[in-house]
Amino acid sequence: MPEADIRRPPEAADLAGLSTGLDALQRTTHKDGARLGRVLLGRVAPPAVACVLILTVWELVHLSGVKPDYVLPGPRAVWDALVEQWYLGTTLGVIGQSVSHGALGFLAAVAVGTPLGLFVWSVRPVRTAIGPILTGLQSLPSVAWVPASVIWFGLTDTAIYAVVLLGAVPSVANGLVAGLDQVPPLFLRAGRTLGAQGVRAVRHILLPAALPGYLAGLKQGWAFSWRSLMAAELIAGSPEMGYGLGQMLENGRVAQDMPAVLATILLILCVGISVDLLVFAPLERYVLRTRGLLERAP
């Protein structure tokens, strides 16, 4: 029989295919493991080291006796306060109360600030008249709006949302205006040539092209929303407004419970960091990657 007519038995072919598949799986596993190691080393290790250094310095300052324990408690006392709050069963409810207020206020700020930014950018006289006012409002401390909002709306959720809107809308509008200023005029001319005018030009040309600046404005708007909310909850508290992190912080101050105060500050900080890492950081990476400004991970 000629050598070309000799065929391997089916069992040998199956074994060869299985061996090839196992080799490919092993290479993929090694590649995934190396990628995970790079991610842990590049993204997890630096923040972990920074946290360890901060805790170490904090503990050293506490042990040095610069301030009494009831004024400057150590990390262990603050951790015990966090654990005590958790065992009370109210921590998640308090965080949820504040996050819901902040999220609703931020979404309302986006709904108001986006058309406002488009209007200011589109009409030159309006930009000349309102642009400096928006910049001034953006630099105005949010806590300044709390007394006025309480007088206008009373101790209600409406006062909270008013403070959040007044604090976040200027940032969203100014961010969109800054992003639109960076859109090349050639894009608009090409869009008009293709029939994109009015709302279609805004939807398909202006907003996508201005997305990096707009996203930066949204991120800053959320920061102002969160800060405004904490200021409002800290100053204006009532049963009708619920019990949020700001009220928890104020209760710790009234009780002179410094571990509880620092524990609440850590919770506020963790919420802000979590929103940035889970919402805005992935959006930023996506926008930068789609524009070729960020290399895709191998």
N, C-alpha and C positions, 0 to 999 in steps of 0.2 A: 504494500500500500504506500502511495507517495506520502512524503512528509507533510505536504500541505493539507492532506485529507485527515490527518490525525487531529482529533479534537479532545480537549480536556473533558473529563467527566463532569456532570453537573455539580457533584459535591465539591470538586476542586474549585470550580468557578464561584460557588457560594462562599467558600472559605476565603478566597481571594478578595471578594467584594466586602466581606465582613472585616477583614484585616484593613482594607483601605478605609472603610468607614470609621473603624476604631482609631486609626492614625489621624484622620481628619478631626475627629472629636477631641483627641488628645491635644492636637495643635490649637484648636479653638479654645479649649479649656485653659491652656497655657497663655494664650493671647488675652483671654478675658481676665485671667488672674493678674497678668502684668498690667492691663489697663486699670483694673480696680486698685492695684497697688499705687499706680501713678496718681489716680484720683485721690486716694487717701492721703498720699504724701503731699500733694499739691494744694488740696482744698480743706482737708480735715486737720492735718497736723498743725499748720500755722495758727488757726483760731484756738486749737486746744492748747498750744504752747502759750499763746497770749493770755488765755484764761488762767492757766497755772501761774504765770508771772504776776498777774493782777492779784490773784488770791494770796500769793506769797507775800507781796508787798503789803497788802491789806493786813494780813496776820502779823507781819513784823511791826507795822505801825500800831496795831492794837496792843501787842505785847510790850511796846516801848513805853506805854503809859502816857502818851501825849494827851489823851482825853480819858475821862472815866469810862467804865464799861457801859454805863447807862446812856452815855452820849455817843460813844463809838464802839459798838459791839463788834466782836470778831465774826469771821465767816461761819463758825460753828453755831453761834447763837442765832444768826440770821437763817441758817439752814433749819434749825429747830423751829423757828417761827413759821417757815414755809411748810414744814411737816405738820405742825399744829393746825395751820389753816387748811391743809389738805384733809386732815382727819375730821375737821368740822363739816366737810362735805359741801362747802360753799365756793370753793376756789373756781371750779369750772363755770358755775353759774355767774359769778362776778365777772370773769373774763368774757364769757359769752355776752353778757349785758353790754359791756363796753365795746366789744368788737362789733356787735350788731348795730349799735348807735354809730360807730365810726364808719362801718361799711355803707350803711344807708346814707349817711351824710356825704360820704365821698362820692357815691353814685349820683346823688343829687347835684353835687358840685361839678361832676363831669357833664351831666346833662345841661347845666347852665353855662359852665365855662367854655364848652366846645363851640356852641353857636356864637357866644360872645366874642371869643377869639377870632372866629371867622369874620364876624362883622367888623371888628376893630381893624383887622388886617385888610379887608376889602375896601373900606371907605377911608380915604386918607384924612379928611377933616375930622372924622370920628376918632381916628387913631391919634391925631394931634391933640384932641381935646381930652380923651379918656385914657390914653396910654400912660401919662404920668400919674394919673389917679390910681390906675391898677398897680403900678409899681409901688406907689406909696402905701396902698392897702396891703400889698404883699409884705412890706417891711414893718407894718404895724403889728405889735404883739397881739396875739389872739385874746389874751386875758383882758384886754381893754374893751372887748365887745361884751363881756359877760354881764357887767352891771346894766348896760343898755338893753340887752336881750331879756334880762329878768324883768326889767320895768315894762318892756313892750309886751312880753308874752307870759310873764309870771314864772313860777317854778314848775315848768312843764317840759315835756320832751321837745316842744317847739322851740323853746329857748336854746336847748342843746343844739338842735339842728341849725338854728340861725347862726350860732357861733361857729359851727363847723363850716357852713357855707361861706360866711364872710372871711374865714381864714383860708379856705382852699380854692375858691373860685378864681381869685387873682392869679394864683400859681398855675392853674390849669390853662387859663386864657393866655397868660404871658408865655407859657411853654409852647402852646400851639402857634402863637404869633412868631416866636423865635424859629420854630421849625418851618413855618411857611416862608419866612424871609430867606431861607436857605434853598428853596425850590428854584432850580434854574428856569428862567422865562421860556427857554426852548421847550420845556415840557408842556407848558400851557399852549404855546403855538402849535405844537404837534398834536395836542389833544383837540384843539379847535379844528385843525385840518381833518381829523378823523371823526368829527361830529360830537365831541365831548364838550358840552357847554352847560353852564348853570350847575344844577345839582349833580349831574353826571360828572362834570369836571372836578367838583369837590370830592366826590366819592371815589372816582377811579384815578385821579391824578394828584390833586393837592394833598389829601390826607395820607395816601400811601407814601408819597415823596417826603412829607413832613413828619413821618412816623418817628424817627429817632428823637427829634426835638420835642415832639408831642408826648412821647413816652417819658422823657425826662421831666416834662411838666406834670404828667400824671403821678410820677413817683414823688416829686416834691409836693404835689397837691395832697397825696396820702399822708406824707409826713406832717403837713400843716393841719390836716384833718385830725390826726391822732393827737397832736399837741393841743389843738383847740378843744378837743373833747376832754382831755385830761384837765385842762384849765377850767372848763365849764363844770365838770363833775366835782372838782376840788372846791370850787367856790359856791356853786349853787346846787345844793342837795336837798331832796325832798322825797317822801315815799312815792309820789306820783312819777318821779323820774327813775325809779329803780335804784339798785345798789350796784355801782360799778367800781372800777379800780380807783377812780378819783375819790369816791366816798370812803373806800377802804383806807386810802392814804390819809385822808383827813381824820378819820377815826383814830388811826395810829398816832397822829400828831396830838390830838386832844387827850388821849390816854397816856402821852409821854412814853409810848412803847416804841423805842428806837429800832429794835429788831424787826417789829412788824412793819415799820415805815420802810426800812431798807429792803425787806422782803417784797413789799408791794412795788417798790421802785424796780426791783429785779424782774417782777412779773410784767410790768409795763415795758421794760426794755426787751424782754424775751418776745412779747407779742410783736413789737416793732421789727425786730430782727427776723422773726418767722415770716411775717408778711413779705418782707423784702426778699428773703431767700426762696419762698415758695411761689410768689406771684411775679414780682418785678424782675428778679434776676433771670428766670427762664425766658421771659418776654424779651429782655434786652439781648440775651444770647441769640434768640431766634431772629430778631431784627438785624443784628449785626451779621449773623451767618448768612441770611438771605441776601444781604448786600455785599457779600464777599469781604467783610471787614473782620471776620473772625474765622480762623481755620477750623474746619471740622475735625473733631478728635479722631485719630487713626483707629 
